[in-house]
Amino acid sequence: MMSVARQNPESATETTATPTVETPVAPSPTRRAMGVDVARAVALIGMVAVHVFPEEHVDGAMSWPFAVFAGRASALFAVLAGVSIAFVEKRSRGQLHGRTLAADRAALVVRGLLILLIGLLLGHLETPIETIIPYFGILFILAVPFYGHSSRFLLIAAPIFAILGPVLRHLLNGNIPEQQPDPEADYTLVTAARQPVLFIIDMLVTGFYPAILWMAYLCVGMVIGRQVLTSRKVALKLVGWGAGLAISTWALSKILLGPAGGMQRLIEATPSLSTEEIAEQLAYGPESIFIPNTTWWWMAVVSPYSDTPLNILHNLGAAVAAIGVILLLTRSGSKVFSPFAAVGTMTLTLYSAHCIVIMLEVLDEERPVVSLWVQIISFMLFAMVWRSAIGKGPLEGIISDASEWIRNRVRTPRKRRPRDSSATEPPTPGTINLKAPLQRRDGTP
């Protein structure tokens, strides 16, 4: 969602001198940048499709956008956010310590706060969309202590978040009193200020896109962004490992809920739901924010937005595989991908525009195919024109400028004022102090 930061390594010897701050110039997109930007565009289009298409058709069959993108498109967004953070690390390659590390972390905090602000402003639109933007702001802030750590550290942290996060969410389900008039409504600046503690708990654990769980996506994305993404070998590895993780977690869920007897345990432990209702939640995800917590067997579920360990790992695998496939397809740098790459450079702006379109109801909800294509084509036209004329997207530019400003403020040491030797040291005998006031022979000025 953020614009890709380019490499701009600084000399490690310039530790005491004031670094020269140059106006960033947007270079021509590389194949690496194109692949990542196209992946962002795919994630955005997937989320738009989930919003405009119904979950199922009139005949009761699940719609293809929901089957393909529900839960997976937003997970792809989160992984790509981690990739963007890794690109910032690459820009500070060679001296990711001291002032540079502090400056990058401060810029990451500013970026997260601004994204959070935009997300809370979108909450005032009162759309039926569960806005993901404020959670992404929290994710960027949570990423600060992980910034600069080794890939091994991040790969250990990712499964810990994917397992312990859902466990904590399962334990807190029903134990956190909701104080909002509508618990399923998006937070706004007003509601967040009125219930700050509840707001933080929801953002971290109990909300629609709990950041503690979604840190698993961000950590893996940071590792991916450190790789040589122009390499065909790296792309193939991403496809293989991602597809293997997605398929294995899905198969494990089927085994646990089938031959292992998990489905029967769900039915026995959840008498408030019929067998058909439980089967529907296994296919379409929970009806509200949470899946039931009547038994730990619910942790074996892989369904959209269920936020179980297996579902987090399944979505993670699907996102990694999708990035690998897109990197392979865009290795040639063909101009056919340029409209998608342009969209991918300003997904925050275009996601916000999508929320406004939904609020205004200017497109016919009964014609989802038309609505989807109108938005995709409009996004492409706007992105290509804006990018060629100005550069970064409107919101992306504001966030980039603000984070770059704070980065330079923290990274650049303050100049020390030279000491005035005449004010502190007496003049040497026999010399004339030209700065001293003239005096008369009697000693008066």
C-alpha positions in Angstrom: 0.0 0.0 0.0 2.9 2.2 0.5 5.1 3.5 -2.3 8.3 1.5 -2.9 11.4 3.2 -1.3 14.4 3.2 -3.6 17.9 2.3 -2.6 20.0 5.4 -1.5 22.8 4.0 0.7 24.9 6.5 2.6 28.6 6.4 3.3 29.3 4.7 6.6 32.1 7.2 7.2 29.8 10.2 7.4 29.0 9.7 11.1 29.8 13.1 12.3 29.4 15.3 9.3 26.0 16.6 8.3 24.5 14.3 5.7 23.5 15.9 2.4 19.7 15.7 2.0 18.8 15.5 -1.7 15.4 15.9 -3.2 14.2 12.4 -4.0 13.7 11.8 -7.7 11.3 9.1 -8.8 13.4 6.7 -11.0 12.0 4.7 -13.8 10.3 1.6 -12.4 12.4 -1.6 -12.3 11.1 -5.0 -13.0 11.2 -5.7 -9.3 9.1 -2.6 -8.5 6.7 -3.4 -11.3 6.1 -6.9 -10.0 5.4 -5.7 -6.5 3.2 -2.8 -7.7 1.2 -5.2 -9.9 0.8 -7.5 -6.9 -0.6 -4.5 -5.0 -3.0 -3.8 -7.8 -4.2 -7.4 -7.7 -4.8 -7.2 -4.0 -6.8 -4.0 -4.4 -8.9 -5.4 -7.3 -9.5 -8.5 -5.2 -10.8 -6.5 -2.3 -13.0 -4.4 -4.5 -14.4 -7.5 -6.1 -15.3 -8.9 -2.6 -17.0 -5.7 -1.7 -19.2 -5.4 -4.9 -20.0 -9.0 -5.5 -22.4 -11.0 -3.3 -21.1 -13.9 -1.3 -23.3 -16.3 -3.2 -25.4 -16.3 -6.4 -29.2 -16.6 -6.6 -28.9 -20.3 -7.0 -27.0 -20.6 -3.7 -23.5 -21.2 -5.2 -20.6 -19.2 -3.8 -19.6 -16.4 -6.1 -16.1 -16.7 -7.6 -14.7 -13.4 -6.3 -15.6 -14.4 -2.8 -14.2 -17.9 -3.3 -10.9 -16.6 -4.6 -10.3 -13.3 -2.8 -12.2 -13.4 0.5 -9.5 -13.1 3.2 -6.7 -13.8 0.7 -6.6 -10.3 -1.0 -6.3 -8.5 2.3 -3.6 -10.9 3.5 -1.7 -10.2 0.2 -2.0 -6.5 1.1 -0.4 -7.1 4.5 2.4 -9.2 3.1 3.2 -6.5 0.5 3.2 -3.9 3.3 6.1 -5.9 4.8 7.8 -5.9 1.4 7.6 -2.1 1.4 9.2 -1.9 4.8 12.1 -4.1 3.6 12.6 -1.7 0.7 13.2 1.0 3.2 15.7 -1.2 5.0 17.6 -1.6 1.7 17.8 2.1 1.2 19.8 2.3 4.5 21.9 -0.7 3.7 25.3 -0.7 5.4 24.5 1.5 8.3 21.2 0.3 9.7 22.2 1.4 13.2 22.5 4.5 15.3 20.9 7.6 13.9 19.9 5.9 10.7 18.1 3.1 12.5 16.4 5.6 14.8 15.4 7.8 11.9 13.9 4.9 9.9 11.9 3.8 12.9 10.7 7.3 13.6 9.6 7.6 9.9 7.8 4.2 10.3 5.9 5.5 13.3 4.9 8.7 11.4 3.8 6.6 8.4 1.7 4.3 10.7 0.0 7.3 12.5 -0.9 9.0 9.2 -2.4 5.7 7.8 -4.3 5.3 11.1 -5.6 8.8 10.8 -6.8 8.2 7.2 -8.5 5.0 8.3 -10.4 6.7 11.1 -11.5 9.4 8.7 -12.8 6.7 6.3 -14.8 5.4 9.2 -16.9 8.5 9.1 -18.2 7.5 5.7 -20.4 4.8 7.3 -20.0 2.3 4.5 -20.8 -1.4 4.8 -17.1 -2.1 4.3 -15.0 -3.1 7.2 -12.2 -0.7 6.5 -8.8 -2.3 6.8 -6.8 1.0 6.7 -6.7 1.8 10.5 -5.4 -1.7 11.2 -2.6 -1.2 8.7 -1.6 2.0 10.6 -1.3 -0.1 13.8 0.7 -2.8 11.9 3.3 -0.2 10.8 3.7 1.0 14.4 4.0 -2.6 15.7 6.7 -3.3 13.0 9.0 -0.7 14.6 10.8 -3.1 17.1 11.1 -5.7 14.3 12.7 -3.3 11.8 16.3 -4.1 11.2 16.2 -7.6 12.7 17.5 -10.6 10.9 15.4 -12.7 8.5 15.7 -15.7 10.8 14.3 -13.6 13.7 11.3 -12.6 11.5 10.6 -16.1 10.3 10.5 -17.3 13.9 8.2 -14.4 14.9 5.8 -15.0 12.1 4.4 -18.5 13.2 4.4 -17.3 16.8 2.0 -14.5 15.8 0.0 -16.9 13.7 -0.5 -19.3 16.6 -0.5 -17.3 19.8 -2.6 -14.4 18.3 -5.6 -16.6 17.4 -5.3 -18.3 20.8 -5.5 -14.9 22.6 -8.4 -13.9 20.4 -10.2 -17.2 21.2 -9.7 -16.5 25.0 -10.9 -12.9 24.8 -14.0 -13.7 22.7 -17.0 -12.7 24.8 -14.8 -11.4 27.7 -14.3 -7.8 26.4 -17.4 -5.7 27.0 -18.4 -3.7 23.8 -19.2 -0.1 24.5 -19.8 1.1 21.0 -23.4 1.6 19.9 -22.7 -0.6 16.9 -19.9 -3.1 17.7 -19.5 -4.0 14.1 -19.1 -0.4 12.9 -15.8 1.1 11.8 -14.0 3.2 14.3 -13.9 7.0 13.7 -11.9 9.8 15.2 -14.7 10.4 17.7 -15.3 6.8 18.8 -11.6 6.1 19.1 -11.1 9.1 21.3 -14.1 8.2 23.5 -13.0 4.6 24.1 -9.2 4.6 23.7 -8.6 1.4 25.6 -11.3 -0.5 23.8 -10.0 0.9 20.5 -6.5 -0.3 21.2 -7.8 -3.8 22.2 -9.9 -4.0 19.1 -7.1 -2.9 16.8 -4.7 -5.4 18.3 -6.8 -8.5 19.1 -10.6 -8.3 18.8 -11.3 -6.3 15.7 -12.0 -7.2 12.1 -8.3 -7.4 11.2 -6.4 -7.9 14.5 -2.9 -6.6 14.2 -1.4 -9.1 16.6 -2.4 -11.9 14.2 -1.6 -10.0 11.0 2.0 -9.3 12.1 2.6 -12.8 10.8 2.0 -11.4 7.3 4.1 -8.4 7.8 7.1 -10.3 9.1 7.1 -12.7 6.2 6.7 -9.7 3.8 9.8 -8.1 5.3 11.8 -11.3 4.6 10.5 -11.4 1.0 11.4 -7.8 0.3 15.0 -8.5 1.3 15.4 -11.0 -1.5 16.5 -10.3 -5.1 13.1 -10.1 -6.5 14.3 -9.9 -10.1 15.6 -13.5 -9.7 13.6 -16.2 -11.4 14.9 -18.7 -8.8 13.5 -16.5 -6.0 10.2 -16.2 -7.7 9.9 -20.0 -8.2 10.8 -20.6 -4.5 8.0 -18.2 -3.5 5.5 -20.1 -5.6 6.7 -23.4 -4.3 6.8 -22.6 -0.6 3.7 -20.5 -0.7 1.6 -23.1 -2.6 2.9 -25.8 -0.3 1.9 -23.9 2.8 -1.5 -23.0 1.5 -2.3 -26.6 0.3 -1.0 -28.3 3.4 -2.9 -26.2 5.9 -6.1 -26.6 3.9 -5.6 -30.4 3.7 -4.8 -30.5 7.5 -8.0 -28.6 8.2 -10.0 -31.1 6.1 -8.4 -34.0 7.9 -9.0 -32.6 11.4 -12.6 -31.7 10.7 -13.3 -34.9 8.8 -11.6 -38.2 9.7 -10.3 -36.9 13.0 -13.8 -36.1 14.1 -13.6 -32.4 14.4 -16.9 -31.6 12.8 -18.7 -33.8 15.2 -17.0 -32.1 18.1 -18.1 -28.7 16.8 -21.7 -29.9 16.5 -21.7 -31.3 20.1 -20.0 -28.2 21.6 -22.1 -25.6 19.8 -25.8 -26.5 20.3 -26.8 -22.9 19.5 -25.9 -23.6 15.9 -27.5 -26.2 13.7 -25.3 -28.5 11.5 -26.2 -26.5 8.5 -25.2 -23.2 10.2 -21.9 -24.7 11.3 -21.2 -25.9 7.7 -22.1 -22.4 6.4 -19.6 -20.8 8.8 -16.9 -23.3 7.6 -17.6 -22.2 4.0 -18.2 -18.5 4.3 -16.6 -17.6 7.6 -18.1 -16.3 10.8 -21.4 -14.3 10.7 -19.9 -11.7 13.0 -16.4 -10.7 14.0 -15.6 -13.9 15.8 -16.0 -17.6 15.1 -17.6 -19.4 18.1 -15.3 -20.3 21.0 -17.2 -23.2 22.4 -14.4 -25.6 21.7 -10.8 -25.5 20.7 -11.7 -27.5 17.6 -12.8 -24.2 16.0 -9.0 -23.5 15.7 -8.9 -26.2 13.0 -11.1 -24.2 10.7 -9.9 -22.7 7.4 -12.6 -20.2 6.2 -12.6 -16.6 5.2 -11.9 -14.1 8.0 -12.0 -16.9 10.6 -8.5 -15.8 12.0 -7.5 -19.3 13.2 -3.9 -20.5 13.1 -4.5 -22.7 10.0 -6.4 -19.9 8.3 -3.7 -17.4 8.9 -1.0 -19.8 7.5 -3.2 -20.7 4.6 -3.7 -17.1 3.6 0.0 -16.4 4.1 0.9 -19.3 1.8 -1.6 -18.1 -0.9 -0.2 -14.5 -0.7 3.4 -15.7 -1.0 2.5 -17.9 -4.0 0.6 -15.1 -5.6 3.6 -12.8 -5.3 5.9 -15.4 -6.8 3.5 -15.9 -9.8 3.2 -12.2 -10.4 7.0 -11.7 -10.2 7.4 -14.5 -12.9 4.8 -12.9 -15.1 6.3 -9.4 -14.9 9.9 -10.4 -15.3 9.9 -9.3 -19.0 8.8 -5.8 -17.9 6.1 -5.7 -20.6 4.1 -2.5 -20.9 0.9 -4.5 -20.7 1.4 -4.5 -17.0 1.9 -0.7 -16.8 -1.7 0.2 -15.9 -1.7 -2.4 -13.1 1.7 -1.1 -11.9 0.4 2.5 -11.8 -2.6 1.4 -9.7 -0.2 -0.4 -7.4 1.7 2.7 -6.6 -1.3 4.4 -5.1 -3.5 1.8 -3.5 -4.2 3.8 -0.4 -5.6 6.6 -2.5 -7.6 4.3 -4.7 -8.9 2.2 -1.8 -10.1 5.4 -0.1 -11.8 6.4 -3.4 -13.4 3.0 -3.6 -14.9 3.6 -0.1 -16.3 7.0 -1.2 -17.8 5.4 -4.3 -19.5 2.8 -2.1 -20.8 5.5 0.2 -22.2 7.6 -2.6 -23.9 4.5 -4.2 -23.3 5.9 -7.7 -22.9 2.4 -9.1 -25.7 -0.1 -9.4 -25.3 -2.8 -6.7 -27.4 -5.2 -8.8 -24.8 -5.1 -11.6 -21.5 -6.1 -9.8 -19.6 -6.9 -13.0 -20.2 -3.4 -14.3 -19.4 -1.8 -11.0 -16.1 -3.7 -10.8 -15.0 -2.9 -14.3 -16.0 0.8 -14.0 -13.9 1.1 -10.9 -10.9 -0.8 -12.3 -10.8 1.2 -15.5 -11.3 4.5 -13.6 -8.5 3.6 -11.2 -6.1 2.7 -14.1 -6.8 5.9 -16.0 -6.5 8.1 -12.9 -3.3 6.4 -11.8 -1.6 6.5 -15.1 -2.4 10.2 -15.7 -1.5 11.2 -12.1 1.7 9.2 -12.1 2.9 10.6 -15.4 2.0 14.2 -14.4 2.9 14.3 -10.7 4.3 11.0 -9.5 3.2 9.5 -6.2 -0.5 9.3 -5.4 -2.1 12.1 -3.4 -2.2 10.3 -0.1 1.0 8.4 -0.7 2.8 11.7 -1.5 1.7 13.3 1.8 2.7 10.2 3.8 6.0 9.9 2.0 6.9 13.6 2.5 6.0 13.6 6.2 7.9 10.4 6.9 10.9 11.6 4.9 10.9 14.9 6.8 11.0 13.2 10.2 13.6 10.8 8.9 15.9 13.6 7.9 15.3 15.5 11.2 16.3 12.5 13.3 19.2 11.3 11.1 20.8 14.8 10.6 22.8 15.8 13.7 22.3 19.4 14.9 25.1 21.7 14.0 27.1 22.9 17.0 27.6 26.6 17.2 31.3 27.6 17.2 32.7 28.7 20.5 33.5 32.4 20.7 37.0 32.3 22.1 37.1 36.0 22.8 34.2 35.7 25.2 35.8 33.0 27.3 39.5 33.4 27.0 41.4 36.6 28.0 43.5 38.2 25.3 47.1 37.4 25.0 49.3 40.1 26.4 50.6 42.4 23.7 47.7 41.8 21.4 44.9 44.1 20.4 41.3 42.8 20.9 39.4 44.4 18.1 36.1 43.3 19.4 36.5 45.0 22.7 35.0 48.5 23.1 37.3 51.5 22.9 38.2 53.0 26.3 39.4 56.4 27.3 42.7 56.9 29.1 40.8 57.2 32.4 39.3 53.8 31.9 35.8 55.0 30.9 34.4 53.9 27.6 
